[in-house]
Amino acid sequence: MGQQKRLLFVCYGLGIGGIERCLVNLLNILPEDEFDVDLLVLNPEYALKDQIRRKVNFLDAFSYIYNTEFTMREIRRRGGLWKHRRMLLPYFDHRVRIKLGLPLWTTFRPLEKHYDVAVAYSQNGLAPYYVADKVTANRKVLWYHNGAYEKKGKDYARDQQYYPRFDYVVAVSRYCAEMLREKFPGLEGKITVLRNICDREHVLRGSEAFIPEGFSADAAQIVNVGRLAPEKGPELALEACRLLREEGRKIVWHWVGDGPMMKKIRAQAAQMGLGDCFRLEGDQVNPYPFMKYAKIYVQPSRYEAYSTTVTEARVLAKPIVTTAVGGMEDQLTDGITGRIVPISAQALAEAIGQLLDSEETARRYSDNLQQEVIGGGQELEAYRKTVFA
């Protein structure tokens, strides 16, 4: 047996989300006899931590970074201000930098260990800059999960400076890769497309855990999973729900997930008289029973890179309706394994209505999905040949 490769993953957090779920799936599939894994979590979000099944060395973020959510709390918990007085000046510098919009990671402590591969497992937050500036490794990798690039001005200029410092920039779909090539022409030779890992057995096992409350045969249960944020299209879902109810259809739409639009969408649902049929289920560590017992799974996103939840709905062989955003054509064939429709509430409502009216079509989509090999870790070999070679 050869020597284990030393891997470092730096991530925004381990809260409930698609990127975090993909990271957990990737960690779980990496063989322990091949890879020794360190993980640095930059924000105190650990909802999915217990779902990591392999040995992972969690680095103590308190020793390396400053964070407004936990630094002062941890100073008090670990012995008080006097004991950690040397941290106070850097911490207050961190707070000032936030107010002035200055780079935050420059005052963080570097990691002492040298790695074979260091991964910034998201373009979000400070992970790319920390890995680029504060980590030593034979190879550095940036994982890009977003279906759009929206930075401008100095933030865009910074990424134009930092992204080329990575040996690989991983795009999770062909669409994502094309978008990155357009925004960063100099990355052409570094961009590689690697699909996210889906843990098929975890999804299937989790889907059997319980029957969600409020699911009954009296109405068609429609489910989508995602953050209540503009890019996920909650207002499209709400309007599609209204249109379906106007047609006299008896449906209940379950939105599984939390986010910054929670209060707004709840208020709008009540104002539209949809409080009884558009249900905000909040974050769920295990969303799979909601997906399993859905009649139709819907993804109303305004943009995506490669939707994790659509992959999981495919594992469960659910009839799927999704908007025509990046990465969906990598997952579904319109009219064969699901519906891909324009980004509009009307288009979503029409496709959902057609599936509600045709059990035969819905069953055909499910049967076709059951013939596909989805999840199970077949992607690992592609990882071995590229970023972890």
Secondary structure, DSSP 8 states (H G I E B T S, - for coil): ----EEEEEEES--SSSHHHHHHHHHHHHS-TTTEEEEEEESSS--TTGGG--S--EE--GGGT---TTTHHHHHHHTT-TTTTGGGHHHHHHHHHHHHHT--SGGGS----SEEEEEEE--SSTTHHHHHHHH-EEEEEEEEE--S-----HHHHHHHHHHGGGSSEEEESSHHHHHHHHHH-GGGTTTEEE------HHHHHHHHTS---TT--TTSEEEEEES-SSGGG-HHHHHHHHHHHHHTT--EEEEEEB--TTHHHHHHHHHHTT-TTTEEEEE--S--HHHHHT-SEEEE--S--SS-HHHHHHHHTT--EEEES-TTGGGT--BTTTBEEE-SSHHHHHHHHHHHHH-HHHHHHHHHHHHTS---SSTTHHHHHHTTT-
